[in-house]
Amino acid sequence: MSAVGAGRLAWARSRHVLPGFRLSLGFTLFYLTSIVLIPLLALVLRPVALGLDGLWDAISTPRVLAALRLSFGMALAAAAIDSLFGSVIAWVLVRYRFPGKGFVDAVIDLPFALPTAVAGIALSTLYAPNGWIGGLLAEHGIRVAYTPWGVLVAMVFISLPFTVRTVQPVLSELGHEVEEAAATLGATRLQTIGRVVLPMLMPAILTGMAMAFARAAGEYGSIIFLAGNIPAVSEIAPLLIVVKLEQFDYAGASAIGVVMLAASFAMLLALNGLQAWAAKRR
Amino acid sequence: MKHKRPTDDPVWLKVLLAALAVGFIAVLLILPLALVFKEAFADGTAAFFAAIKEPDTLAAVKLSLVAAGIAVPLNTAFGIAAAWAIAKYDFPAKTVLVSLIDLPFSVSPVVSGLIYVLVFGMQGWLGPWLADHDIHILFALPGIVLATIFVTFPFVARELVPLMVDQGRDEEEAAATLGATGFQTFLRVTLPNIKWGLLYGVLLCNARALGEFGAVSVVSGHIRGQTNTMPLHVQLLYDNYDYAGAFAVAALLAMLALLTLALKTLLEWRYADALAANHRH
């Protein structure tokens, strides 16, 4: 081994002091490769077998396009709604004191902890025309269950924690000084929030929104019970993958899978960009 | 008399925003949870326990426990190994490794199941060979375990990596210099430092392992009493209009979720200093 440069030297030295480098890194790489990377490669390499034309043929059917549009469109709407309410919830939790605050704070993570199938049947029963909320809405002629709005409700439910949990710590660290400065300089409370606080929170809000979008677009369990799953109307892309697999249409299923995976990677890149932007602004 | 600061929101705004936040959480989160328990115990506790004691339900509970019982220890071992390697040594492309470990969180659950179908299915890479040798991975326990491992892959590692990077390597190097073996160093020096963070990661890993639906649904085959985990059994009962049964199993899973939340909150309050910085309140 030719030790060139300080980095290499440090590496060699620390390997000497603490045992277990080969074992721990070896196991890590083996496990990561066999469980995650090779199976993912089976999907990533699928377009190579299909060819780009084959991939496009599989995706460009009206049913698949409708499912992709529904999944990504509703995910965007859900992420926007969650960002708005998530920011308000984070503001209230950080800045105000009220009884039961600890409970409210803990319950935010419920969508992470509650299995999606449980959320699915609960939401479905709740928003059905004879359910607690569905009944109230039905009186006003609004239907949520078994329509595309059901997709939206389930996505808003599942993605809320991301938007709260990304804004909350940034807001805690923000402190009151800048706002006091703005107030001293004659800004009204609304001006202070709009021109000082909100811009400082923006990277966190956008990060939360991107995470919420990614989770909602890929979500399956909580949606399928509530959405009714009518092809080209309320059928989400992950469900269409399952439908195509049940028909042994591997090519069709993997074509949608490739699009979903590409979207995930794009979101990861966007998130990394956001982090870099946020770090630069500090 | 309390002094009013210029950064205090007006009272009407405070009341409005707090009511908005609490109302949103009550309707969106609390109501579905309350409904699960109301439906599960609608016919009394005796009916609840009768529904749980159905042989197929018990088989689903057992399968979920077995799958989590394999997946969680494996991911825990992986999380410790990965965190040890990343925190205690310098090597090239470390940030790439950290990003790759988090990758399964960005993948849709259904896609997570799909990739194993593409590897082990009849039209997949290994399917024909496995069929020739009568090895069952898909629609059997190994497939369910693999899908569970994939979706819970990063939980322990992402908790331990930042924690152990923060703690540095001085204590371990001192122990090693004084003649401790690697295993002794880990057991007596590292483990006491990371135990609460480790527990936190295992807790979240376990909750997701028992509750995973999408990924497991793709690889399970839905054979009643054999390859149905608890969440899949909820769907099967619900689709067969057995609402009492579906909500009984759902309530069981919801209790588990509440227990997880309670323990998680307790860890965040009581041992905040011993958790990764992003969980400190």
Boltz contact constraints between the chains, C-beta under 6 A:
constraints:
  - contact:
      token1: [A, 10]
      token2: [B, 90]
      max_distance: 6.0
  - contact:
      token1: [A, 11]
      token2: [B, 90]
      max_distance: 6.0
  - contact:
      token1: [A, 14]
      token2: [B, 89]
      max_distance: 6.0
  - contact:
      token1: [A, 17]
      token2: [B, 173]
      max_distance: 6.0
  - contact:
      token1: [A, 17]
      token2: [B, 176]
      max_distance: 6.0
  - contact:
      token1: [A, 18]
      token2: [B, 88]
      max_distance: 6.0
  - contact:
      token1: [A, 18]
      token2: [B, 172]
      max_distance: 6.0
  - contact:
      token1: [A, 18]
      token2: [B, 176]
      max_distance: 6.0
  - contact:
      token1: [A, 19]
      token2: [B, 182]
      max_distance: 6.0
  - contact:
      token1: [A, 20]
      token2: [B, 182]
      max_distance: 6.0
  - contact:
      token1: [A, 21]
      token2: [B, 89]
      max_distance: 6.0
  - contact:
      token1: [A, 24]
      token2: [B, 81]
      max_distance: 6.0
  - contact:
      token1: [A, 24]
      token2: [B, 84]
      max_distance: 6.0
  - contact:
      token1: [A, 24]
      token2: [B, 85]
      max_distance: 6.0
  - contact:
      token1: [A, 25]
      token2: [B, 85]
      max_distance: 6.0
  - contact:
      token1: [A, 27]
      token2: [B, 81]
      max_distance: 6.0
  - contact:
      token1: [A, 28]
      token2: [B, 81]
      max_distance: 6.0
  - contact:
      token1: [A, 28]
      token2: [B, 82]
      max_distance: 6.0
  - contact:
      token1: [A, 28]
      token2: [B, 85]
      max_distance: 6.0
  - contact:
      token1: [A, 31]
      token2: [B, 78]
      max_distance: 6.0
  - contact:
      token1: [A, 35]
      token2: [B, 149]
      max_distance: 6.0
  - contact:
      token1: [A, 39]
      token2: [B, 115]
      max_distance: 6.0
  - contact:
      token1: [A, 39]
      token2: [B, 116]
      max_distance: 6.0
  - contact:
      token1: [A, 39]
      token2: [B, 119]
      max_distance: 6.0
  - contact:
      token1: [A, 40]
      token2: [B, 115]
      max_distance: 6.0
  - contact:
      token1: [A, 42]
      token2: [B, 115]
      max_distance: 6.0
  - contact:
      token1: [A, 42]
      token2: [B, 118]
      max_distance: 6.0
  - contact:
      token1: [A, 42]
      token2: [B, 119]
      max_distance: 6.0
  - contact:
      token1: [A, 43]
      token2: [B, 115]
      max_distance: 6.0
  - contact:
      token1: [A, 43]
      token2: [B, 118]
      max_distance: 6.0
  - contact:
      token1: [A, 85]
      token2: [B, 24]
      max_distance: 6.0
  - contact:
      token1: [A, 88]
      token2: [B, 17]
      max_distance: 6.0
  - contact:
      token1: [A, 88]
      token2: [B, 20]
      max_distance: 6.0
  - contact:
      token1: [A, 88]
      token2: [B, 21]
      max_distance: 6.0
  - contact:
      token1: [A, 89]
      token2: [B, 21]
      max_distance: 6.0
  - contact:
      token1: [A, 92]
      token2: [B, 17]
      max_distance: 6.0
  - contact:
      token1: [A, 92]
      token2: [B, 18]
      max_distance: 6.0
  - contact:
      token1: [A, 92]
      token2: [B, 21]
      max_distance: 6.0
  - contact:
      token1: [A, 96]
      token2: [B, 14]
      max_distance: 6.0
  - contact:
      token1: [A, 96]
      token2: [B, 18]
      max_distance: 6.0
  - contact:
      token1: [A, 98]
      token2: [B, 18]
      max_distance: 6.0
  - contact:
      token1: [A, 106]
      token2: [B, 261]
      max_distance: 6.0
  - contact:
      token1: [A, 106]
      token2: [B, 265]
      max_distance: 6.0
  - contact:
      token1: [A, 107]
      token2: [B, 29]
      max_distance: 6.0
  - contact:
      token1: [A, 110]
      token2: [B, 29]
      max_distance: 6.0
  - contact:
      token1: [A, 113]
      token2: [B, 207]
      max_distance: 6.0
  - contact:
      token1: [A, 113]
      token2: [B, 257]
      max_distance: 6.0
  - contact:
      token1: [A, 113]
      token2: [B, 260]
      max_distance: 6.0
  - contact:
      token1: [A, 113]
      token2: [B, 261]
      max_distance: 6.0
  - contact:
      token1: [A, 114]
      token2: [B, 257]
      max_distance: 6.0
  - contact:
      token1: [A, 115]
      token2: [B, 211]
      max_distance: 6.0
  - contact:
      token1: [A, 115]
      token2: [B, 231]
      max_distance: 6.0
  - contact:
      token1: [A, 115]
      token2: [B, 253]
      max_distance: 6.0
  - contact:
      token1: [A, 116]
      token2: [B, 213]
      max_distance: 6.0
  - contact:
      token1: [A, 117]
      token2: [B, 213]
      max_distance: 6.0
  - contact:
      token1: [A, 117]
      token2: [B, 231]
      max_distance: 6.0
  - contact:
      token1: [A, 117]
      token2: [B, 234]
      max_distance: 6.0
  - contact:
      token1: [A, 117]
      token2: [B, 235]
      max_distance: 6.0
  - contact:
      token1: [A, 118]
      token2: [B, 250]
      max_distance: 6.0
  - contact:
      token1: [A, 118]
      token2: [B, 253]
      max_distance: 6.0
  - contact:
      token1: [A, 118]
      token2: [B, 254]
      max_distance: 6.0
  - contact:
      token1: [A, 121]
      token2: [B, 238]
      max_distance: 6.0
  - contact:
      token1: [A, 121]
      token2: [B, 246]
      max_distance: 6.0
  - contact:
      token1: [A, 121]
      token2: [B, 250]
      max_distance: 6.0
  - contact:
      token1: [A, 122]
      token2: [B, 32]
      max_distance: 6.0
  - contact:
      token1: [A, 122]
      token2: [B, 35]
      max_distance: 6.0
  - contact:
      token1: [A, 122]
      token2: [B, 36]
      max_distance: 6.0
  - contact:
      token1: [A, 123]
      token2: [B, 32]
      max_distance: 6.0
  - contact:
      token1: [A, 126]
      token2: [B, 32]
      max_distance: 6.0
  - contact:
      token1: [A, 126]
      token2: [B, 35]
      max_distance: 6.0
  - contact:
      token1: [A, 157]
      token2: [B, 28]
      max_distance: 6.0
  - contact:
      token1: [A, 176]
      token2: [B, 7]
      max_distance: 6.0
  - contact:
      token1: [A, 179]
      token2: [B, 7]
      max_distance: 6.0
  - contact:
      token1: [A, 180]
      token2: [B, 7]
      max_distance: 6.0
  - contact:
      token1: [A, 183]
      token2: [B, 6]
      max_distance: 6.0
  - contact:
      token1: [A, 218]
      token2: [B, 108]
      max_distance: 6.0
  - contact:
      token1: [A, 220]
      token2: [B, 109]
      max_distance: 6.0
  - contact:
      token1: [A, 220]
      token2: [B, 110]
      max_distance: 6.0
  - contact:
      token1: [A, 220]
      token2: [B, 214]
      max_distance: 6.0
  - contact:
      token1: [A, 221]
      token2: [B, 213]
      max_distance: 6.0
  - contact:
      token1: [A, 221]
      token2: [B, 214]
      max_distance: 6.0
  - contact:
      token1: [A, 238]
      token2: [B, 108]
      max_distance: 6.0
  - contact:
      token1: [A, 238]
      token2: [B, 110]
      max_distance: 6.0
  - contact:
      token1: [A, 241]
      token2: [B, 110]
      max_distance: 6.0
  - contact:
      token1: [A, 241]
      token2: [B, 114]
      max_distance: 6.0
  - contact:
      token1: [A, 250]
      token2: [B, 123]
      max_distance: 6.0
  - contact:
      token1: [A, 257]
      token2: [B, 111]
      max_distance: 6.0
  - contact:
      token1: [A, 257]
      token2: [B, 114]
      max_distance: 6.0
  - contact:
      token1: [A, 260]
      token2: [B, 108]
      max_distance: 6.0
  - contact:
      token1: [A, 260]
      token2: [B, 111]
      max_distance: 6.0
  - contact:
      token1: [A, 261]
      token2: [B, 111]
      max_distance: 6.0
  - contact:
      token1: [A, 264]
      token2: [B, 106]
      max_distance: 6.0
  - contact:
      token1: [A, 264]
      token2: [B, 107]
      max_distance: 6.0
  - contact:
      token1: [A, 268]
      token2: [B, 106]
      max_distance: 6.0
